[in-house]
Amino acid sequence: MRNSPVGMAGGFAELRAQLLSRTGVPGPARRKALARLTDGWLGELAQDAGVNVGGVALVAVGGFGRGELSPFSDLDLVLLHSTETPASYAGMLAERLWYPIWDSKIRLDHSVRSVGGARQVARTDLPAMLGMLDLRHIAGDPDLAVTLHRRVLADWRSDAKNRLADLRASCQERADRSGQLAFATTPDLKESRGGLRDLVVMRAVAASWVADCPHQGLEEARSALLDVRDVVQTVAGRATDRLQVQDQDAVAAQLGLDDRDALLKHVAGIARTVDHASDLTWHRVDRALSRPSGTITDLGGRITRRIERTPLADGIVEQEGEAVLARAVNPANDPTLVVRAAAAAAQSGLPVSPATVLRLARTCPPLPDPWPPVALDAFLSLLGAGEPMLAAWEDLDQAGLISTLLPGWERLRSLPQRDPIHLYTVDRHLMQTAVNAAGLVRRVARPDLLLLAAILHDIGKGPREDERDHADHAVVGADLCVPWLRRMGLSEPDVRTVERLIRHHLLLGDFAARRDPDDPATIAAIVEAVGDAATLDLLAALTESDARAAGPAAWTTWRAGQIRHLVGRVRRALDGERPAEPPAITQVERELIESGTGSVGIVIESIPAAVRITICAPDRPGLLAAAAAVLTMHRLTVRSAAIRTIDGHALQTWIAAPQFGEAPAAATLRADLVRALDGSLDVAARLARRTAPPRRGPAVPPEVRVVESASDLSTVLEVRAHDLPGLLYTVSSALTAAGVSVVSARVDTLGADAVDVFYVQTPDGAPLSGSRAREVADGITQALVS
């Protein structure tokens, strides 16, 4: 090996380390410099190994072929040889070449192939094909590299219809496996939908000549995403594409961002640009492959394709499967055109042409204050389009047009939600809520107000510069929505209705899960909040739309039933009926009560994805704790529960799912519960054996609070804690030790957190005094942290 700074292994390593140690945002310049340095080193290694004669060539493929080297990227290399060059000779050269690379500790993905062999691999292996489309010559015979690239590209184009179908299927499988980069809290920058892999896919689609991809902002997105990956690998000190929680603050700092939330918002913004371009690219592929073959000949004898333009709405037409402006339209004279184009596209299930969006962004004036009625009608048509609304909204949002329609939207854009319930960022959650609400408009008298409340209900989230920064987002959002709605042109009564919906959009869900629906105070509070039956209907539809948009943990069959029951009781109160008596006992409960005085009875019923366990026993201290312990012992994960007392009988209804296999038999549960109650079964010792695995990362401390004015008859305690085996037993035991009676309970699990509410009384049936309630709450907290 020649004695040069690059050629010496130590010299290359030193120069590489110096390059990677530069502070600040890495940028494309550093990646290019790293690729040039690596190319030079490999070129010298190749010459020393004998790859400097005709018939052999060293080429880079994949990410290295594109020059996208991160600090711990591997080197994707192929040693090509001609048909005339013996494979054994090429193999000998490869051995000489690979060993110095291995010695450098740089990861290597390598192969030795003839031009024909490499071409055959690309024909049968889709990832290999994508890698070779980015083939780049490094050393040796350049004609071999040119020949292979030309032939691989020709093969790709000649079989594009089949290969693109395979490519699309692989993209969907990858998205299903890796999720969406824009909405993940620990995203995979490469494999997630909207990540680096999709940028490679769009390059391949463009290379097929079937359809082009949108170019606006893509190169910037690619560079920004590579910057993030470079810093992620630097902070982690290893090869990774995963942005782990423990690294996010350090990565944010190196990228010049405020904190981890700013980092996730930054990444989400990039991913949405990529995802939007990818969706449009595949739409164009579909159109191109399904296009009819009809052609016409122009006066010069050239074959051209007939372009059809189909009217969609005033000033908007369909052309080539996209919504575009009619030829006579001048956006500079029509401030309503932005929202009308989006509505027409959404109602037709089409994307808005990128050229049209760009033209609208550049020339269309802002809407006046208040909006013309046609603008509000179009906005409602956009919101009411259902699923197609998402694409049309994103078309506008990518160009900043949503922020011109809704000043303040930029604060919500790509804003992460760090909780186990929400699947999406704040703005995407609002969009999905509107999609869900569009499917419920037949249930309400004012669909327009439902749609507006859906798209605005969480606008109070996110950082603010005033004293409301940490206030209840529903209260903040209710205040913020008023000027937005007035600007849209709503009447004052309608403004107040939407304001009320936003202020109380959590009310039904919270009360259904954490208040006793049979307590008159619960019903009275909701009646006061909604005011009339029409608003109740709107709030119920908004609650369902919001919960469904949050994720599967927020809207279950059990939760839907809770809210439906609560809404029914409130509706009767609004209609002037006397508060209904507590619901009659079910047939199962009646049979258990009648089965024998003083006995414990249990019935298990199968329901979708869970079991319903009904327990009836004489009411006594410690019964709730014992039942919770027995269920936990049998590895039943409690999803929710309702507990009440009727004529001295405690009735418990548990919804639970077996962790493994089938639920135990009712007789087995009954036997253990009887033993737990008579003391012959030490449930505390049994539960101690089921210690939860140690938590990684900081644990959020439990919170126990007294809910003031929630009931006239009982004291209400709310317990929020990480859901661990034995949690309900611990809380119930603390209540028993405190000498209070649990007259009702609402037990709920949301993702990794439990929210349990207990209605408690003194032994003589009265609410606890304020000091006594705080004492009991402190005792529960102490039990949970000890």
N, C-alpha and C positions, 0 to 999 in steps of 0.2 A: 504494500500500500504506500502511496506517495506521502511524503512528510509535509502535509499542508494542514492548516487549522481545521478545515472542514473534514478532510480525509481521515485524520486521526480520530478514533472513536471518542477519546476524551475531549478533543477539541470540539467536535460536533455537540457532544453533551453539554459542554460549557457554554457554547454559543446559544444552544437551545434553551438552557436554563436562564441565561441572561434575557433572552427574548420573552420568555414566559413570566419572568419576575417583574416586568414593567407594570406599574400601578395604573389604575383607572380602567375605564371601559375598554375591553380588548379591541373591538372594531375590526373591520375588514383588512386594514393595513397590516395588523399583526398576523392575521391568518395567512395573508399572501406572503408575508416575510417568512413565516414558519414553513409554508409550502415550498418556497424557493430554497430555503436552507436545507430542507429535507430532500428536495430534488437534487441539489448539488451533491449532498452526501451520498445519496443512492447512486447517482451517476458515477461517482468515483469508485464506489463499491462494485458497481457493475463492470466498470472497465478493468478493475483489478481481478474480478472473477472471470474475465474473458468474454463478457457480453459486449463486445466491441467489433464484432464481425458480422457479415451478412448472414441472414437466416435465423437470427435470434433477436429478441427485443424485450425490454422490460417496460410494462405499461401499468399505470394506476387506474383503478376502477372505483366506482361508488363514490363515497365522500371524499376520499383522497383524489380521485379523478377530478372532482369539482373544486379541489383546493380547500375543502372545509375541514381543516385540521384543528381540533381542540386540544387542550393540554394532554389528555390521555387517550386521544383517538388511536385506533389501530391503523396500520398501513395495509390497504387492500391492493395486493400486487399480483400480477400474472406475468410469468415468463413465457413469452410466445416463441414458437419456433416454426419454421417452414416445413413443408412436406419433405423436402430434401434433407433437412437436418435430422439426424437420428434422435429419437426420443431419449436414448441413453446418454447421448452427449449433452442434450439440453438439461437432463436431470443432474448431470455432474456439475454443470455451470450453476444450476440452482443451489446445490448444496454449498458451493463456495460463496454464493450470494446471501443465502438465508442466515448462515451462522453468525456473521458479524452483526446482523440486525438483531438476532436473538440475544447476542451478548450485550447489546445496548439496552436491553430490558424494555424496548418499545414493542408493543403487541403487534403481531404480524398475522395477517390472513393471506395465505399464499397458495398458488397453484402453478402447475407447469402444463401447458396445453399447446397443441398445434393450432393454427388458425382455424382449420376445419373442425377440430375438436371443441374449441371454445365456442364456435358458432353453433354447434350442435347442442352444447349445454344451454346456451341462451334460448334456443328454440323450445326446450323442454322445461326450463327452470325460470319462472317469472322473475324472482329476485335477481338471478344472475343476468337476465336480460336488462333489467333496469340498471344494474351496475355497469354493464358494458356500454349502455347508451351514453355514459359519461366517461368513457375510456379516454386516457391521455397518455401520450408517449413520454417516457423518461429517458431511456437509453437504448442503444442498439439500433437495429434496422428500422427506420421510421416507416418504410413501406408496409411492413407487417402490421403495424398499428393502424395505418390508414386503411389497409385492405379489410382488416377485421371490423373496424368501425363502420365502414361503408356497407359491408355485407350484413352486419347485425341490424343496422338501420333499415336496410332494404327489407329484411325479413320482418322487422317490426311493422313496417308500413304495409307490407303485402298481406299480412294476416291480422290487421288492426282490429277488425270487427270481433274476432274471437278472443284475441289477447286483451282487448280493452274490457270485454265482459268478465274475463278472469281477474283482471286488475281491479275492477270495481268490486267484485265479490270479496277479494282479499282486503280491500279497504274497509268494507263493512264489517268483516270478521275482526279486523284490527280495532275498529271503533268500538265494537261490542266488548272486546277484551280490555281495551285500555281507556275507554271513556273519552270525554271531551276535555281538551286542554283548557278551554275557556272557563270551565266550571269546577275543576278539580282543585282541592287544597294541597295535594302533593302530586302535581302533574308530571307526566312523562313527556318531556319536551320533544321527543322524537316520535314515539308511537301513538300518542293520543291524537284524536281527531283534531285537526287544526294545527298540527305540529310539523316538524321538519320532514317527516316522511311524506306528508301530503304535498309539500312543495316539490319533492322529487317526483311524485306521481304526476303533478301538473306539467312538469317539464317533459315527462314521457308522453303524456297526452298530446302536447303541442308538437312533439317530434313525430307523432304518428301522422300528422297532416289531416286528421279527421276533424279536429276542432282546436281552436286556440283557447288559451286561458286568459282571463283578465290580467292586465299588467299593472294597473293602477295600484301602487303601494306594495306590490308583492316583493320587490327587491329589498325595500326598506324593512318589510316584515321578516324576510329571510335573514338579513344582517342582524336585526335586533334579537331574533330568537337564537342565533348562533352566539351573540354576545352573552346572552343569559346562560347558555350551556357552557361556554368557556369559563365563566365565573363559577358556575355550579361545580364543575370539575376541579377548579382551583381550590375552592373552599373545602370540598369533600376529600381532596387529595387522592382521587381515584377516577377510573372511567365510570361515568354514570350519566344518565339522561334524566334522572328522577330528582325533582326539586323537593327535598325532604324538609319537614317542618323545622328540624333542629338547625338547618343551614340557612333558612330564609332570611333571618336578620342580617347575617354576614353577607349573603349574596346581595341583598338590597343595598347595604352600605357601599359595597364595591361598585355597584351600578349607579350610585349617586341618588338612590331613592330613599324616602323617609323611613319606611318600615316594611314589615312583611306584607301588610295589606296593600301598600302601594306597589310592592313587587308583584303580587298576584293580580292586581288590577292592570299593571303593565303587561304581564304575560297574557292575561285574558284579552286585552285589546289587540295584541298581535295575533293571537289564535283566532279571534273572530274575523279578522281580515283574511287570514288564510282559509278558514272554514267557508266564509262567504264566497271567496274566489273558487274554492273547490266545488261548492254546490253549483255555481254557475257553469263551471267547466263541464261537469257531468251532465247538466241540463243541455248544454250545447252538443255534447257527444250523442245524447239520446236523440236530439233533433236531427243531427247529421246522419245517424244510422237509420232513422226511420223516414228520411226525406224521400218523397216520391221521385221517380226517375225522369219525370217529364221535363223536356228541355225545349228551347226555341232557338232558331238561328237568326242572328242579326244580319244587317245589310252587308256586312263584310264577310259573311260566311262563317263567323265564329259561333261556336255552340255556347249558349248562355242558359242560365236557369231562371225560370220565371219567379219573381218575387211577389208574393201576395201580401196585401195589407188589409186586415179585417178590423172594422171599427169596434172599439170596446166601450168608449164613453166619449163625451164631448172633448175633442182635442187629443184623444189617446187611441192608438190603434195597435193591433198585434202584427208584428213582423218577425219572421224567423223564430217564432216561439218566445218572443220577448215583447213587453209593453214599451212602445216608443211614442214619441209625439207625432201628431199629424203634421203634414208638410206646411200647412198654412198657419200653424200655431206659433206665436211669439211669446216665450216665457216672460220676457221683460215686462209685458203688459198684463200679466195674469198671476197675481200672488196666490191664488187658490190652486194653481196647477200642480204644485208638489203633492198636496194631500189627495187631490183628485186622481193623479196618476197612480199613486200608491194604492188607493181604494180600487181603481179599475183593475190593476194587476192582481191584487189579492182576491177580488171577487172572481177573477178568471183563472186563478191558480198559476199565474205567470210571474217570472221575475221582471223587474224593471231593467231595461237595457242599461249597462254601465255608462254608455255614452249619453243616454238620456239623463241619468242621475247626475252626471258631471255637468251637463248643460243646465239643468235645473239649479244645481248648487251655485253655479257661476252667475246666472242671469236672472233667476226668479226673485222678485222682491219679497220681503217678509210680509206676513199677513198683517192687516190692520188690527187695531184694538178698538172695539171687539171684532171678532171674526165675522165675515159675512155668513149668512145662514148656509150657503152652499158649502162653505169650508167645514162647518160643524157637521153637516150631513155626510160629507165625504169622510171625515174622520171617524164618525160612527160606523159608516160602511166598512172602513178599514178594520176597525176593532171587531166588527161583527162577522168578519169573513171566516173565522175559525182558524184552523191550522195554517192555511196559506198566508194569513196575516204575518206570521213570523218572518217569512222570506222577504215580503214587501217592506216590512218595518226595518229589517236589517239592511236592505238596499238603501234606504234613506239614511239610516244611522251611520253607515260606513262613510257617507259624505258629509256628516255633521248636520243633516237636515232635520233630524228629530229634535236636536237642541234648539233649532230656530223655531220649531213649532211649540216646544215646551221648554222655555228657558228654565234652567236648573236641572235639566235631565242629565247633563254631563257629569254632575256630581254623583249620580246613581250608576252611570255606565260602567259595567264590569266590576262593580263594587262587590267584594267577596262577602259571604256570610259564613262565619266560622261556627257552625253548629251542626250536629249530626242529622238534623231534620231536613234542612233545605238542600236541594240538589243544585240550585242555580244561583248565579249572582243576582243582585237585587233587581237590576233592570230586566234580566231574562225571566226572573220570577214574575215580575209584573206583566210581561208579555204573555207568559203561559197562563197566568190567572185570567187575562182577557180572553185567551183562546177557550179556556174552560167555561167562562161566563157566557160566551157566544152559544154554547150548547145548552144553556139553562134559561135563555131569554123567554121561552114559552111559559115559564113558571111565574113570571112577574108582570105587573101592569106597566112598568116603565123600563123596558130593556135598555134604553139609552142611558139611564142613570146607573144601571148595573154595570154596563160596559165602562163608563167613565170611572166609577168607583174601583173597578177591577184594575184598570191601568194606572191608577193613582194611589192605591191604598197604602203603599209603603214608601211614599215620597219623603216621609219624615225620617227615614233611615240615613245613615252616613254622617260623616263629620260636618260640624257646623262651627261657625266662628262666633256664635252668640251664646248666651247663657243656657240655651236649650240643647247644647251639644249632647248631653247625657239624659235628656228627658225622654219620656215614653214616646216612641216613634209614632204611635197612633195619634196622640195629642198634637205632636208637632206637625204631622202630616195633615191633620184636619185644619190647622191654621194655614198651612202653606197652600192647600188646594183652593182656597177661596179666590185669591187673585187669578189663579190659573183658569178656574171655571168662569169667572166673570169675563176674562179676556176671550174665552171661547164663545161668549154670547149667551150663556144660560140665564134664565130668569132667576130672580133672587130666591123664590121658593125652591127651585131645583138645586141651586147652589147649596142651600141649607140642608137639603136632603142628602146630597152627596157628602157634604161635610160630616153629617151625622153618621153616615155609613162608614166613613174612613175613621172617625173618632172611635167607633165601637166595633171595628171589624174583628177584633179578638174576643169580643164579649161572649158570644154563644159558645165558642170552642172552650174558653176558659171555664165558663159556668157549667157546661155540660160535663166537663172532666173533673171539676174541683168544687162544685157546689151541689147541695142536695136539691134535686128538682122538686121534691115534695115539701120543701121549706117555703112558706109563703114569702119570706124575704127575698128568696132567689127570684121568684116570678115577678115580684113588685119592682125589683131593681131593673129587670129587663124591660118591663112595661114602661117604666119611666124613661129608659134610654131610647126606645124605638118610637113610642108615641102612638103608632097606628099599625093596622094589619098590613098595609101596603109596604111600609118600611120594614116590617118584620120579614115579609117575603123577600125583599131585596137583600136584607142582611143575611138571611139563611142561604140564599144563592151565592152571595159573595163569600160567605164562610166556607161553603163547599168548594167553590172555585179556587180560593186561596189555599185551602188544605191540600187539594189534589195537586196543585202546582208545587207545593212544598216538597212532596215526596210520599211514597207509600206508607211511611210510618205515621204520617200526619192524618191520613184519611183511611180508616179501616172500617170494616163492617160494623164493628162494635162502636166506633166513634160516630159513624153515621146514625146508628140507632139511638145513641145518647142525645145527639142534637135534634133528631126528629122528635123524640119524646119531649124534650124541653120546649121546642118550638110549638108543639101541639098544646102544651099546658099554657104557654104564654098567649097563644091565639085565643084560647077559651077565655082567658082573663080579659083580653082586649075586647072580646065580643060581649063582655058584661056578665059572663057566667060566674058563678061563685067558684072559687078555687076548687078544683077537683080533689076528691079524696086520694090519698096515696093509692097507687095502682094495686088492684086486687092481686092476691097471691096466685101464682101460676099453678097449673095442675100438678106439676112435679113437686112444687113446694107444699101444696095441700096434702098430697099423698105422704110426703115425708113427715109432716106434722101429725097426721092421723095414724102413722105407723106405730106410734107408741110413745107414751109420756115418759120423759126423762131419758130418751135414747138419742143416739147420734145417727143421723141418716145421711147418706151421700148418694148422688146420682151423677153419672158422667154421660154427657151427650156429645157426639161428634158434630163439629161445625167446620166450615172451610178453613183448613190450615191450622186448626186448633181444636180444643175441647172446651166444653162448658161444664164446670163442676159446681153442682149445687149442694150446699151443706146446710143441714138443719140440726140445731142442738139447743138445749136449754141455755138461755143467756147466762153467762157467768164471766167473771174476770179471767183474762188469759186465753179465752177461746180464740180470738183473732190471732194472737201470737202463735198458739199451738197449731192452728190450721195453716198459717203461713210457713211454719217450720216443716210440717209434714209435706206440703207441696214441694218445698225446696229440697228436702231430703230425697224425694223421688224424681229429682231433676226435671221439674216442671217449671218452665219459665213463665212467670205471671205477666200477662199483657195488660190486664185491667181487672177490676173487681168492684162489686157493689155490695154493701153490707147494710142491713136494716134489722130492726127488731119488731116483731108483731106478736102481741099477747104473750110476752115472755119467751118467745122462740127467736133465736138469732138465725137469720137467713143470710147466707153468704153465696154470692154468685161469682165465680172466678172464671176468667177466660185465660187459658194457659196453653202452652205448646210444649210437647216433650222435646228435650234436647237431643235424645237419641231414641230411635225405635218408636214403640207404641206407648200410650199412656198406661199407667198401672190400673188394675181393676179397682172398682169402687170398694169392694170388700177389703182390699189391701189397705187403701187409704183410710177406711173407717177403723180398721183394727189399730193402725198406728196412731190415729187421732185419739181414740179412746185411751190408749196407753199413755199418750202425751198428756192427756188431761188428768189421768189418775196418778201420774208421776212415775210409772214403771218404765217409761221411755225417756231417757235423758236427751231431749232434742238439742240442747245447747252443745253437748259433747258431740253429737252426730254432725251438727252443722259446722263445728270447729274443724272437722276433718275435710270439709269442702272449702278450704281456704282458697280465695280467688288468687290467680297468678299476680305477681307483683306488677304494679303499674309502671309504665315507662313514661318519663316526663313528669312535669308538675301536675299534682292532683288538685282539682278545684274543690275547695272545702264545701261541706254540706251547708245548707241554709234552712233554718226552721223559723217561720214567722207566724204571728197571730194575725189572722185576717179580720180586721175590724168591720163591724156592721154587716157581716155576711149572713148572720142568722139571728133571729130574735129568741130562739129557743136553746141554742147551743153555742159553744165556743168553737171556732173553726181554726185548725192548725194546718199549715201547708208545709210539707217537707220536700225539699229538692236536694237530690244527691245522685252521685254516680250509681247506676243500677248494678248492684253486686249480689251474689247469692247471700241470702239471709238478711237483706236490708229490711224487708217488711217485718220479719220476725224481731229484729233489733228495735225498730220503732214501736211495734206493738207491745213488746216486753217493757219498754220504757214507760209507755202509757199505763200499763198494768201496775208497774212499780210506783207510779205517781198517784195511784188510787183514784183515777178518773175512769168514767165509763165511756166506751166508744159506742155511740148510738147510730152512727152512719159513717161510711168511708167511701172515698173515690180513689182508686188506685190506678195509676196510669204509667206506662213506660213509653218514652219518646226517644227512639234511638238508643244512645248509651246512658240516658238520664231517666231517673224516676221522678215523677211529680205525684206525691200522695197527699190527699187531703182527708183530715179526720174531724168529724163532728163529735165533740166530747162534752160531757156534763159531769157535774158533781154526783156523788152517790144518791143524792135526793132529787136528781133530775133538773138541776138549775145550771145556767151557764156559769163558767168560771169567772171569778173577779179578774180585773186586769193584771194585778200583780201575780195572782196564782197562775194565770195563763202563761205569763212570761216565764215563770218558774218551771212550768211543765215543758215549755219550748226549750229552755236551757238544758233541761235534763235529757231531752231527746238528742240535742246537739252533742252533749257530752258522751252519750252512749254511742253515737255514730263515729266520733273521732277517737274514742278510746280503744 
